[in-house]
Amino acid sequence: MGHWEGARTMKGAPETAPYVMHTLNAVKLWIHPNGRFDLQDMGLPKEGNVSIDGDKAILTVTKIAGKDIQFQSSQTKESNAPIQLVGKTADTVIYTDPSAIDPTPIQLKRIATSGPDRP
């Protein structure tokens, strides 16, 4: 549970605005105590369910940009695969999305949050 952030290292064309590349590279993940998650990946908001498989957490996307996956295009459905999280330390996980444009695993760091419900 918690808030995690990391970044890809994709390079854009020289004329690409820096803020565009920052948005495309940013990965922000919020895992909620109710077994749900919110994800911002390559500028696209996703949400879904978290399940545990051995030493991994599996993120299954159920909505993209607020639209149920069942109503997405065939191409979008086919390019959507479960995302894996594997713990590295108490404050880092390895995020692997095999269907991403850049499927290279990314290290996400836990971002401290405040409040009585912090996991």
Backbone atoms as SQL, in Angstrom:
CREATE TABLE atoms (id INTEGER PRIMARY KEY, chain TEXT, resi INTEGER, resn TEXT, atom TEXT, x REAL, y REAL, z REAL);
INSERT INTO atoms VALUES
  (1, 'A', 1, 'MET', 'N', 0.837, -1.168, 0.000),
  (2, 'A', 1, 'MET', 'CA', 0.000, 0.000, 0.000),
  (3, 'A', 1, 'MET', 'C', 0.885, 1.235, 0.000),
  (4, 'A', 2, 'GLY', 'N', 0.365, 2.327, -0.469),
  (5, 'A', 2, 'GLY', 'CA', 1.112, 3.567, -0.446),
  (6, 'A', 2, 'GLY', 'C', 1.228, 4.214, -1.800),
  (7, 'A', 3, 'HIS', 'N', 2.076, 5.203, -1.855),
  (8, 'A', 3, 'HIS', 'CA', 2.309, 6.013, -3.050),
  (9, 'A', 3, 'HIS', 'C', 3.735, 5.766, -3.493),
  (10, 'A', 4, 'TRP', 'N', 3.901, 5.423, -4.781),
  (11, 'A', 4, 'TRP', 'CA', 5.202, 5.075, -5.346),
  (12, 'A', 4, 'TRP', 'C', 5.435, 5.880, -6.611),
  (13, 'A', 5, 'GLU', 'N', 6.683, 6.278, -6.876),
  (14, 'A', 5, 'GLU', 'CA', 7.001, 7.028, -8.090),
  (15, 'A', 5, 'GLU', 'C', 8.335, 6.583, -8.667),
  (16, 'A', 6, 'GLY', 'N', 8.431, 6.673, -9.980),
  (17, 'A', 6, 'GLY', 'CA', 9.661, 6.377, -10.693),
  (18, 'A', 6, 'GLY', 'C', 9.574, 6.958, -12.083),
  (19, 'A', 7, 'ALA', 'N', 10.566, 6.683, -12.924),
  (20, 'A', 7, 'ALA', 'CA', 10.563, 7.253, -14.268),
  (21, 'A', 7, 'ALA', 'C', 11.285, 6.342, -15.251),
  (22, 'A', 8, 'ARG', 'N', 10.792, 6.370, -16.464),
  (23, 'A', 8, 'ARG', 'CA', 11.480, 5.721, -17.575),
  (24, 'A', 8, 'ARG', 'C', 12.594, 6.669, -18.042),
  (25, 'A', 9, 'THR', 'N', 13.423, 6.207, -18.953),
  (26, 'A', 9, 'THR', 'CA', 14.500, 7.057, -19.467),
  (27, 'A', 9, 'THR', 'C', 14.416, 7.190, -20.979),
  (28, 'A', 10, 'MET', 'N', 13.189, 7.158, -21.509),
  (29, 'A', 10, 'MET', 'CA', 13.029, 7.297, -22.954),
  (30, 'A', 10, 'MET', 'C', 13.474, 8.684, -23.392),
  (31, 'A', 11, 'LYS', 'N', 14.064, 8.750, -24.559),
  (32, 'A', 11, 'LYS', 'CA', 14.505, 10.017, -25.155),
  (33, 'A', 11, 'LYS', 'C', 13.544, 10.363, -26.297),
  (34, 'A', 12, 'GLY', 'N', 13.228, 11.623, -26.406),
  (35, 'A', 12, 'GLY', 'CA', 12.379, 12.075, -27.499),
  (36, 'A', 12, 'GLY', 'C', 13.209, 12.726, -28.587),
  (37, 'A', 13, 'ALA', 'N', 12.527, 13.107, -29.625),
  (38, 'A', 13, 'ALA', 'CA', 13.190, 13.858, -30.688),
  (39, 'A', 13, 'ALA', 'C', 13.676, 15.184, -30.102),
  (40, 'A', 14, 'PRO', 'N', 14.740, 15.761, -30.670),
  (41, 'A', 14, 'PRO', 'CA', 15.297, 17.006, -30.116),
  (42, 'A', 14, 'PRO', 'C', 14.264, 18.130, -29.972),
  (43, 'A', 15, 'GLU', 'N', 13.284, 18.143, -30.857),
  (44, 'A', 15, 'GLU', 'CA', 12.295, 19.228, -30.789),
  (45, 'A', 15, 'GLU', 'C', 11.172, 18.966, -29.786),
  (46, 'A', 16, 'THR', 'N', 11.169, 17.787, -29.134),
  (47, 'A', 16, 'THR', 'CA', 10.131, 17.464, -28.156),
  (48, 'A', 16, 'THR', 'C', 10.301, 18.327, -26.920),
  (49, 'A', 17, 'ALA', 'N', 9.214, 18.945, -26.492),
  (50, 'A', 17, 'ALA', 'CA', 9.243, 19.800, -25.304),
  (51, 'A', 17, 'ALA', 'C', 9.605, 18.963, -24.076),
  (52, 'A', 18, 'PRO', 'N', 10.448, 19.491, -23.196),
  (53, 'A', 18, 'PRO', 'CA', 10.869, 18.736, -22.013),
  (54, 'A', 18, 'PRO', 'C', 9.698, 18.257, -21.157),
  (55, 'A', 19, 'TYR', 'N', 8.642, 19.071, -21.014),
  (56, 'A', 19, 'TYR', 'CA', 7.516, 18.664, -20.181),
  (57, 'A', 19, 'TYR', 'C', 6.783, 17.467, -20.783),
  (58, 'A', 20, 'VAL', 'N', 6.815, 17.330, -22.103),
  (59, 'A', 20, 'VAL', 'CA', 6.185, 16.175, -22.753),
  (60, 'A', 20, 'VAL', 'C', 6.968, 14.907, -22.388),
  (61, 'A', 21, 'MET', 'N', 8.278, 14.959, -22.481),
  (62, 'A', 21, 'MET', 'CA', 9.094, 13.796, -22.140),
  (63, 'A', 21, 'MET', 'C', 8.989, 13.471, -20.646),
  (64, 'A', 22, 'HIS', 'N', 8.908, 14.495, -19.808),
  (65, 'A', 22, 'HIS', 'CA', 8.740, 14.253, -18.371),
  (66, 'A', 22, 'HIS', 'C', 7.439, 13.490, -18.120),
  (67, 'A', 23, 'THR', 'N', 6.351, 13.916, -18.752),
  (68, 'A', 23, 'THR', 'CA', 5.056, 13.258, -18.585),
  (69, 'A', 23, 'THR', 'C', 5.095, 11.837, -19.121),
  (70, 'A', 24, 'LEU', 'N', 5.704, 11.635, -20.286),
  (71, 'A', 24, 'LEU', 'CA', 5.780, 10.294, -20.871),
  (72, 'A', 24, 'LEU', 'C', 6.631, 9.347, -20.027),
  (73, 'A', 25, 'ASN', 'N', 7.637, 9.851, -19.370),
  (74, 'A', 25, 'ASN', 'CA', 8.527, 9.012, -18.578),
  (75, 'A', 25, 'ASN', 'C', 8.031, 8.765, -17.150),
  (76, 'A', 26, 'ALA', 'N', 7.166, 9.618, -16.638),
  (77, 'A', 26, 'ALA', 'CA', 6.729, 9.515, -15.244),
  (78, 'A', 26, 'ALA', 'C', 5.808, 8.314, -15.010),
  (79, 'A', 27, 'VAL', 'N', 6.053, 7.636, -13.897),
  (80, 'A', 27, 'VAL', 'CA', 5.185, 6.553, -13.429),
  (81, 'A', 27, 'VAL', 'C', 4.848, 6.872, -11.980),
  (82, 'A', 28, 'LYS', 'N', 3.551, 7.010, -11.696),
  (83, 'A', 28, 'LYS', 'CA', 3.086, 7.293, -10.338),
  (84, 'A', 28, 'LYS', 'C', 2.014, 6.257, -10.004),
  (85, 'A', 29, 'LEU', 'N', 2.164, 5.624, -8.858),
  (86, 'A', 29, 'LEU', 'CA', 1.284, 4.530, -8.473),
  (87, 'A', 29, 'LEU', 'C', 0.800, 4.729, -7.049),
  (88, 'A', 30, 'TRP', 'N', -0.500, 4.585, -6.859),
  (89, 'A', 30, 'TRP', 'CA', -1.105, 4.623, -5.532),
  (90, 'A', 30, 'TRP', 'C', -1.802, 3.291, -5.324),
  (91, 'A', 31, 'ILE', 'N', -1.393, 2.565, -4.287),
  (92, 'A', 31, 'ILE', 'CA', -2.045, 1.304, -3.944),
  (93, 'A', 31, 'ILE', 'C', -2.862, 1.556, -2.681),
  (94, 'A', 32, 'HIS', 'N', -4.135, 1.220, -2.769),
  (95, 'A', 32, 'HIS', 'CA', -5.070, 1.507, -1.685),
  (96, 'A', 32, 'HIS', 'C', -5.313, 0.263, -0.824),
  (97, 'A', 33, 'PRO', 'N', -5.657, 0.455, 0.446),
  (98, 'A', 33, 'PRO', 'CA', -5.890, -0.681, 1.345),
  (99, 'A', 33, 'PRO', 'C', -7.033, -1.605, 0.897),
  (100, 'A', 34, 'ASN', 'N', -7.916, -1.116, 0.036),
  (101, 'A', 34, 'ASN', 'CA', -9.059, -1.920, -0.401),
  (102, 'A', 34, 'ASN', 'C', -8.728, -2.847, -1.580),
  (103, 'A', 35, 'GLY', 'N', -7.437, -2.969, -1.923),
  (104, 'A', 35, 'GLY', 'CA', -7.048, -3.855, -3.011),
  (105, 'A', 35, 'GLY', 'C', -7.172, -3.235, -4.394),
  (106, 'A', 36, 'ARG', 'N', -7.299, -1.932, -4.459),
  (107, 'A', 36, 'ARG', 'CA', -7.405, -1.209, -5.726),
  (108, 'A', 36, 'ARG', 'C', -6.148, -0.358, -5.910),
  (109, 'A', 37, 'PHE', 'N', -5.919, 0.087, -7.144),
  (110, 'A', 37, 'PHE', 'CA', -4.792, 0.981, -7.408),
  (111, 'A', 37, 'PHE', 'C', -5.210, 2.052, -8.403),
  (112, 'A', 38, 'ASP', 'N', -4.478, 3.144, -8.368),
  (113, 'A', 38, 'ASP', 'CA', -4.540, 4.217, -9.364),
  (114, 'A', 38, 'ASP', 'C', -3.130, 4.363, -9.893),
  (115, 'A', 39, 'LEU', 'N', -3.012, 4.544, -11.198),
  (116, 'A', 39, 'LEU', 'CA', -1.724, 4.591, -11.853),
  (117, 'A', 39, 'LEU', 'C', -1.720, 5.698, -12.894),
  (118, 'A', 40, 'GLN', 'N', -0.641, 6.433, -12.950),
  (119, 'A', 40, 'GLN', 'CA', -0.396, 7.403, -14.013),
  (120, 'A', 40, 'GLN', 'C', 0.858, 6.917, -14.719),
  (121, 'A', 41, 'ASP', 'N', 0.712, 6.451, -15.951),
  (122, 'A', 41, 'ASP', 'CA', 1.840, 5.905, -16.689),
  (123, 'A', 41, 'ASP', 'C', 1.812, 6.469, -18.100),
  (124, 'A', 42, 'MET', 'N', 2.901, 7.106, -18.504),
  (125, 'A', 42, 'MET', 'CA', 3.017, 7.751, -19.805),
  (126, 'A', 42, 'MET', 'C', 1.884, 8.755, -20.035),
  (127, 'A', 43, 'GLY', 'N', 1.490, 9.431, -18.956),
  (128, 'A', 43, 'GLY', 'CA', 0.453, 10.449, -19.031),
  (129, 'A', 43, 'GLY', 'C', -0.960, 9.910, -19.038),
  (130, 'A', 44, 'LEU', 'N', -1.123, 8.602, -18.968),
  (131, 'A', 44, 'LEU', 'CA', -2.434, 7.979, -19.068),
  (132, 'A', 44, 'LEU', 'C', -2.877, 7.459, -17.700),
  (133, 'A', 45, 'PRO', 'N', -4.044, 7.901, -17.218),
  (134, 'A', 45, 'PRO', 'CA', -4.527, 7.382, -15.940),
  (135, 'A', 45, 'PRO', 'C', -5.159, 6.005, -16.117),
  (136, 'A', 46, 'LYS', 'N', -4.778, 5.096, -15.218),
  (137, 'A', 46, 'LYS', 'CA', -5.330, 3.743, -15.215),
  (138, 'A', 46, 'LYS', 'C', -5.718, 3.412, -13.780),
  (139, 'A', 47, 'GLU', 'N', -6.626, 2.461, -13.653),
  (140, 'A', 47, 'GLU', 'CA', -6.983, 1.973, -12.327),
  (141, 'A', 47, 'GLU', 'C', -7.366, 0.512, -12.421),
  (142, 'A', 48, 'GLY', 'N', -7.368, -0.150, -11.281),
  (143, 'A', 48, 'GLY', 'CA', -7.703, -1.562, -11.312),
  (144, 'A', 48, 'GLY', 'C', -7.518, -2.242, -9.982),
  (145, 'A', 49, 'ASN', 'N', -7.294, -3.562, -10.055),
  (146, 'A', 49, 'ASN', 'CA', -7.206, -4.425, -8.884),
  (147, 'A', 49, 'ASN', 'C', -5.789, -4.904, -8.646),
  (148, 'A', 50, 'VAL', 'N', -5.461, -5.074, -7.369),
  (149, 'A', 50, 'VAL', 'CA', -4.167, -5.608, -6.957),
  (150, 'A', 50, 'VAL', 'C', -4.399, -7.013, -6.408),
  (151, 'A', 51, 'SER', 'N', -3.585, -7.968, -6.859),
  (152, 'A', 51, 'SER', 'CA', -3.621, -9.313, -6.291),
  (153, 'A', 51, 'SER', 'C', -2.190, -9.727, -5.977),
  (154, 'A', 52, 'ILE', 'N', -2.058, -10.715, -5.121),
  (155, 'A', 52, 'ILE', 'CA', -0.736, -11.201, -4.715),
  (156, 'A', 52, 'ILE', 'C', -0.532, -12.582, -5.318),
  (157, 'A', 53, 'ASP', 'N', 0.646, -12.792, -5.925),
  (158, 'A', 53, 'ASP', 'CA', 1.021, -14.079, -6.510),
  (159, 'A', 53, 'ASP', 'C', 2.423, -14.408, -6.020),
  (160, 'A', 54, 'GLY', 'N', 2.512, -15.171, -4.934),
  (161, 'A', 54, 'GLY', 'CA', 3.814, -15.479, -4.346),
  (162, 'A', 54, 'GLY', 'C', 4.471, -14.230, -3.807),
  (163, 'A', 55, 'ASP', 'N', 5.655, -13.896, -4.333),
  (164, 'A', 55, 'ASP', 'CA', 6.383, -12.715, -3.879),
  (165, 'A', 55, 'ASP', 'C', 6.125, -11.488, -4.745),
  (166, 'A', 56, 'LYS', 'N', 5.098, -11.563, -5.600),
  (167, 'A', 56, 'LYS', 'CA', 4.788, -10.456, -6.514),
  (168, 'A', 56, 'LYS', 'C', 3.394, -9.904, -6.246),
  (169, 'A', 57, 'ALA', 'N', 3.219, -8.634, -6.528),
  (170, 'A', 57, 'ALA', 'CA', 1.889, -8.037, -6.600),
  (171, 'A', 57, 'ALA', 'C', 1.577, -7.892, -8.088),
  (172, 'A', 58, 'ILE', 'N', 0.371, -8.224, -8.466),
  (173, 'A', 58, 'ILE', 'CA', -0.065, -8.135, -9.853),
  (174, 'A', 58, 'ILE', 'C', -1.127, -7.048, -9.950),
  (175, 'A', 59, 'LEU', 'N', -0.898, -6.100, -10.848),
  (176, 'A', 59, 'LEU', 'CA', -1.860, -5.022, -11.097),
  (177, 'A', 59, 'LEU', 'C', -2.626, -5.368, -12.363),
  (178, 'A', 60, 'THR', 'N', -3.939, -5.494, -12.238),
  (179, 'A', 60, 'THR', 'CA', -4.799, -5.781, -13.382),
  (180, 'A', 60, 'THR', 'C', -5.625, -4.538, -13.666),
  (181, 'A', 61, 'VAL', 'N', -5.397, -3.946, -14.819),
  (182, 'A', 61, 'VAL', 'CA', -6.079, -2.706, -15.196),
  (183, 'A', 61, 'VAL', 'C', -7.534, -3.008, -15.540),
  (184, 'A', 62, 'THR', 'N', -8.450, -2.239, -14.936),
  (185, 'A', 62, 'THR', 'CA', -9.871, -2.380, -15.236),
  (186, 'A', 62, 'THR', 'C', -10.439, -1.139, -15.925),
  (187, 'A', 63, 'LYS', 'N', -9.724, -0.007, -15.809),
  (188, 'A', 63, 'LYS', 'CA', -10.152, 1.230, -16.465),
  (189, 'A', 63, 'LYS', 'C', -8.935, 1.967, -16.991),
  (190, 'A', 64, 'ILE', 'N', -9.094, 2.569, -18.147),
  (191, 'A', 64, 'ILE', 'CA', -8.076, 3.441, -18.729),
  (192, 'A', 64, 'ILE', 'C', -8.762, 4.752, -19.052),
  (193, 'A', 65, 'ALA', 'N', -8.212, 5.840, -18.531),
  (194, 'A', 65, 'ALA', 'CA', -8.792, 7.175, -18.712),
  (195, 'A', 65, 'ALA', 'C', -10.267, 7.194, -18.310),
  (196, 'A', 66, 'GLY', 'N', -10.583, 6.460, -17.226),
  (197, 'A', 66, 'GLY', 'CA', -11.936, 6.443, -16.693),
  (198, 'A', 66, 'GLY', 'C', -12.924, 5.558, -17.435),
  (199, 'A', 67, 'LYS', 'N', -12.485, 4.898, -18.471),
  (200, 'A', 67, 'LYS', 'CA', -13.374, 4.061, -19.287),
  (201, 'A', 67, 'LYS', 'C', -13.074, 2.585, -19.024),
  (202, 'A', 68, 'ASP', 'N', -14.114, 1.792, -18.710),
  (203, 'A', 68, 'ASP', 'CA', -13.931, 0.369, -18.436),
  (204, 'A', 68, 'ASP', 'C', -13.179, -0.303, -19.575),
  (205, 'A', 69, 'ILE', 'N', -12.295, -1.216, -19.220),
  (206, 'A', 69, 'ILE', 'CA', -11.469, -1.909, -20.205),
  (207, 'A', 69, 'ILE', 'C', -12.329, -2.638, -21.235),
  (208, 'A', 70, 'GLN', 'N', -13.482, -3.136, -20.828),
  (209, 'A', 70, 'GLN', 'CA', -14.349, -3.861, -21.769),
  (210, 'A', 70, 'GLN', 'C', -14.858, -2.967, -22.892),
  (211, 'A', 71, 'PHE', 'N', -14.840, -1.664, -22.684),
  (212, 'A', 71, 'PHE', 'CA', -15.310, -0.727, -23.713),
  (213, 'A', 71, 'PHE', 'C', -14.167, -0.072, -24.488),
  (214, 'A', 72, 'GLN', 'N', -12.934, -0.513, -24.240),
  (215, 'A', 72, 'GLN', 'CA', -11.776, 0.008, -24.963),
  (216, 'A', 72, 'GLN', 'C', -11.690, -0.675, -26.325),
  (217, 'A', 73, 'SER', 'N', -10.898, -0.127, -27.207),
  (218, 'A', 73, 'SER', 'CA', -10.708, -0.727, -28.527),
  (219, 'A', 73, 'SER', 'C', -10.016, -2.081, -28.394),
  (220, 'A', 74, 'SER', 'N', -10.148, -2.912, -29.403),
  (221, 'A', 74, 'SER', 'CA', -9.485, -4.219, -29.409),
  (222, 'A', 74, 'SER', 'C', -7.986, -4.058, -29.266),
  (223, 'A', 75, 'GLN', 'N', -7.419, -3.070, -29.954),
  (224, 'A', 75, 'GLN', 'CA', -5.977, -2.835, -29.890),
  (225, 'A', 75, 'GLN', 'C', -5.546, -2.486, -28.458),
  (226, 'A', 76, 'THR', 'N', -6.324, -1.657, -27.788),
  (227, 'A', 76, 'THR', 'CA', -6.001, -1.283, -26.411),
  (228, 'A', 76, 'THR', 'C', -6.099, -2.494, -25.498),
  (229, 'A', 77, 'LYS', 'N', -7.141, -3.298, -25.665),
  (230, 'A', 77, 'LYS', 'CA', -7.285, -4.504, -24.844),
  (231, 'A', 77, 'LYS', 'C', -6.108, -5.446, -25.054),
  (232, 'A', 78, 'GLU', 'N', -5.706, -5.643, -26.304),
  (233, 'A', 78, 'GLU', 'CA', -4.614, -6.555, -26.617),
  (234, 'A', 78, 'GLU', 'C', -3.269, -6.050, -26.105),
  (235, 'A', 79, 'SER', 'N', -3.119, -4.728, -25.999),
  (236, 'A', 79, 'SER', 'CA', -1.844, -4.170, -25.546),
  (237, 'A', 79, 'SER', 'C', -1.817, -3.953, -24.040),
  (238, 'A', 80, 'ASN', 'N', -2.811, -4.473, -23.345),
  (239, 'A', 80, 'ASN', 'CA', -2.898, -4.317, -21.902),
  (240, 'A', 80, 'ASN', 'C', -2.647, -5.663, -21.237),
  (241, 'A', 81, 'ALA', 'N', -1.560, -5.774, -20.494),
  (242, 'A', 81, 'ALA', 'CA', -1.217, -7.014, -19.792),
  (243, 'A', 81, 'ALA', 'C', -1.063, -6.699, -18.307),
  (244, 'A', 82, 'PRO', 'N', -1.166, -7.717, -17.460),
  (245, 'A', 82, 'PRO', 'CA', -0.943, -7.476, -16.032),
  (246, 'A', 82, 'PRO', 'C', 0.457, -6.904, -15.781),
  (247, 'A', 83, 'ILE', 'N', 0.518, -6.005, -14.832),
  (248, 'A', 83, 'ILE', 'CA', 1.755, -5.342, -14.439),
  (249, 'A', 83, 'ILE', 'C', 2.255, -6.023, -13.165),
  (250, 'A', 84, 'GLN', 'N', 3.550, -6.270, -13.084),
  (251, 'A', 84, 'GLN', 'CA', 4.124, -6.924, -11.909),
  (252, 'A', 84, 'GLN', 'C', 4.903, -5.943, -11.041),
  (253, 'A', 85, 'LEU', 'N', 4.759, -6.119, -9.740),
  (254, 'A', 85, 'LEU', 'CA', 5.569, -5.392, -8.767),
  (255, 'A', 85, 'LEU', 'C', 6.304, -6.424, -7.931),
  (256, 'A', 86, 'VAL', 'N', 7.602, -6.265, -7.814),
  (257, 'A', 86, 'VAL', 'CA', 8.403, -7.153, -6.972),
  (258, 'A', 86, 'VAL', 'C', 9.158, -6.271, -5.993),
  (259, 'A', 87, 'GLY', 'N', 9.035, -6.571, -4.706),
  (260, 'A', 87, 'GLY', 'CA', 9.719, -5.797, -3.679),
  (261, 'A', 87, 'GLY', 'C', 11.226, -5.954, -3.770),
  (262, 'A', 88, 'LYS', 'N', 11.908, -4.842, -3.636),
  (263, 'A', 88, 'LYS', 'CA', 13.374, -4.853, -3.620),
  (264, 'A', 88, 'LYS', 'C', 13.851, -4.537, -2.201),
  (265, 'A', 89, 'THR', 'N', 13.323, -3.458, -1.637),
  (266, 'A', 89, 'THR', 'CA', 13.566, -3.092, -0.241),
  (267, 'A', 89, 'THR', 'C', 12.222, -2.621, 0.316),
  (268, 'A', 90, 'ALA', 'N', 12.218, -2.184, 1.575),
  (269, 'A', 90, 'ALA', 'CA', 10.979, -1.694, 2.183),
  (270, 'A', 90, 'ALA', 'C', 10.436, -0.470, 1.454),
  (271, 'A', 91, 'ASP', 'N', 11.313, 0.269, 0.791),
  (272, 'A', 91, 'ASP', 'CA', 10.893, 1.512, 0.141),
  (273, 'A', 91, 'ASP', 'C', 11.052, 1.514, -1.374),
  (274, 'A', 92, 'THR', 'N', 11.359, 0.363, -1.984),
  (275, 'A', 92, 'THR', 'CA', 11.469, 0.306, -3.437),
  (276, 'A', 92, 'THR', 'C', 10.842, -0.981, -3.967),
  (277, 'A', 93, 'VAL', 'N', 10.241, -0.874, -5.136),
  (278, 'A', 93, 'VAL', 'CA', 9.703, -2.022, -5.850),
  (279, 'A', 93, 'VAL', 'C', 10.150, -1.925, -7.299),
  (280, 'A', 94, 'ILE', 'N', 10.179, -3.062, -7.976),
  (281, 'A', 94, 'ILE', 'CA', 10.474, -3.089, -9.406),
  (282, 'A', 94, 'ILE', 'C', 9.147, -3.251, -10.131),
  (283, 'A', 95, 'TYR', 'N', 8.851, -2.314, -11.005),
  (284, 'A', 95, 'TYR', 'CA', 7.609, -2.227, -11.767),
  (285, 'A', 95, 'TYR', 'C', 7.907, -2.738, -13.178),
  (286, 'A', 96, 'THR', 'N', 7.172, -3.769, -13.603),
  (287, 'A', 96, 'THR', 'CA', 7.380, -4.327, -14.933),
  (288, 'A', 96, 'THR', 'C', 6.048, -4.397, -15.660),
  (289, 'A', 97, 'ASP', 'N', 5.951, -3.660, -16.762),
  (290, 'A', 97, 'ASP', 'CA', 4.763, -3.675, -17.616),
  (291, 'A', 97, 'ASP', 'C', 5.190, -4.202, -18.978),
  (292, 'A', 98, 'PRO', 'N', 4.946, -5.494, -19.236),
  (293, 'A', 98, 'PRO', 'CA', 5.417, -6.092, -20.484),
  (294, 'A', 98, 'PRO', 'C', 4.764, -5.526, -21.735),
  (295, 'A', 99, 'SER', 'N', 3.639, -4.837, -21.583),
  (296, 'A', 99, 'SER', 'CA', 2.959, -4.305, -22.764),
  (297, 'A', 99, 'SER', 'C', 3.227, -2.818, -22.990),
  (298, 'A', 100, 'ALA', 'N', 4.067, -2.210, -22.169),
  (299, 'A', 100, 'ALA', 'CA', 4.376, -0.784, -22.317),
  (300, 'A', 100, 'ALA', 'C', 5.205, -0.537, -23.579),
  (301, 'A', 101, 'ILE', 'N', 5.162, 0.671, -24.078),
  (302, 'A', 101, 'ILE', 'CA', 5.994, 1.046, -25.223),
  (303, 'A', 101, 'ILE', 'C', 7.458, 0.777, -24.893),
  (304, 'A', 102, 'ASP', 'N', 7.844, 1.091, -23.658),
  (305, 'A', 102, 'ASP', 'CA', 9.182, 0.756, -23.165),
  (306, 'A', 102, 'ASP', 'C', 8.987, -0.220, -22.011),
  (307, 'A', 103, 'PRO', 'N', 9.141, -1.537, -22.260),
  (308, 'A', 103, 'PRO', 'CA', 8.877, -2.533, -21.216),
  (309, 'A', 103, 'PRO', 'C', 10.018, -2.735, -20.214),
  (310, 'A', 104, 'THR', 'N', 11.040, -1.905, -20.265),
  (311, 'A', 104, 'THR', 'CA', 12.159, -2.019, -19.328),
  (312, 'A', 104, 'THR', 'C', 11.646, -1.866, -17.899),
  (313, 'A', 105, 'PRO', 'N', 12.008, -2.780, -16.994),
  (314, 'A', 105, 'PRO', 'CA', 11.585, -2.642, -15.592),
  (315, 'A', 105, 'PRO', 'C', 12.051, -1.308, -15.002),
  (316, 'A', 106, 'ILE', 'N', 11.233, -0.760, -14.129),
  (317, 'A', 106, 'ILE', 'CA', 11.495, 0.543, -13.518),
  (318, 'A', 106, 'ILE', 'C', 11.501, 0.390, -12.001),
  (319, 'A', 107, 'GLN', 'N', 12.444, 1.018, -11.359),
  (320, 'A', 107, 'GLN', 'CA', 12.449, 1.039, -9.900),
  (321, 'A', 107, 'GLN', 'C', 11.566, 2.185, -9.426),
  (322, 'A', 108, 'LEU', 'N', 10.568, 1.856, -8.596),
  (323, 'A', 108, 'LEU', 'CA', 9.700, 2.868, -8.004),
  (324, 'A', 108, 'LEU', 'C', 10.083, 3.029, -6.542),
  (325, 'A', 109, 'LYS', 'N', 10.110, 4.266, -6.085),
  (326, 'A', 109, 'LYS', 'CA', 10.418, 4.563, -4.685),
  (327, 'A', 109, 'LYS', 'C', 9.141, 4.969, -3.973),
  (328, 'A', 110, 'ARG', 'N', 9.043, 4.518, -2.749),
  (329, 'A', 110, 'ARG', 'CA', 7.893, 4.889, -1.918),
  (330, 'A', 110, 'ARG', 'C', 7.984, 6.368, -1.563),
  (331, 'A', 111, 'ILE', 'N', 6.888, 7.059, -1.723),
  (332, 'A', 111, 'ILE', 'CA', 6.805, 8.483, -1.377),
  (333, 'A', 111, 'ILE', 'C', 6.084, 8.574, -0.028),
  (334, 'A', 112, 'ALA', 'N', 6.700, 9.221, 0.926),
  (335, 'A', 112, 'ALA', 'CA', 6.101, 9.345, 2.258),
  (336, 'A', 112, 'ALA', 'C', 4.793, 10.102, 2.158),
  (337, 'A', 113, 'THR', 'N', 3.826, 9.619, 2.869),
  (338, 'A', 113, 'THR', 'CA', 2.546, 10.311, 2.950),
  (339, 'A', 113, 'THR', 'C', 2.269, 10.569, 4.419),
  (340, 'A', 114, 'SER', 'N', 1.400, 11.528, 4.679),
  (341, 'A', 114, 'SER', 'CA', 1.059, 11.802, 6.065),
  (342, 'A', 114, 'SER', 'C', -0.404, 11.472, 6.286),
  (343, 'A', 115, 'GLY', 'N', -0.749, 11.253, 7.489),
  (344, 'A', 115, 'GLY', 'CA', -2.140, 10.962, 7.821),
  (345, 'A', 115, 'GLY', 'C', -2.264, 9.684, 8.611),
  (346, 'A', 116, 'PRO', 'N', -3.397, 9.527, 9.261),
  (347, 'A', 116, 'PRO', 'CA', -3.592, 8.365, 10.140),
  (348, 'A', 116, 'PRO', 'C', -3.737, 7.042, 9.381),
  (349, 'A', 117, 'ASP', 'N', -4.043, 7.084, 8.097),
  (350, 'A', 117, 'ASP', 'CA', -4.250, 5.846, 7.350),
  (351, 'A', 117, 'ASP', 'C', -3.047, 5.450, 6.505),
  (352, 'A', 118, 'ARG', 'N', -1.883, 6.059, 6.768),
  (353, 'A', 118, 'ARG', 'CA', -0.689, 5.703, 6.004),
  (354, 'A', 118, 'ARG', 'C', -0.325, 4.257, 6.277),
  (355, 'A', 119, 'PRO', 'N', -0.185, 3.467, 5.222),
  (356, 'A', 119, 'PRO', 'CA', 0.165, 2.064, 5.412),
  (357, 'A', 119, 'PRO', 'C', 1.586, 1.892, 5.952);
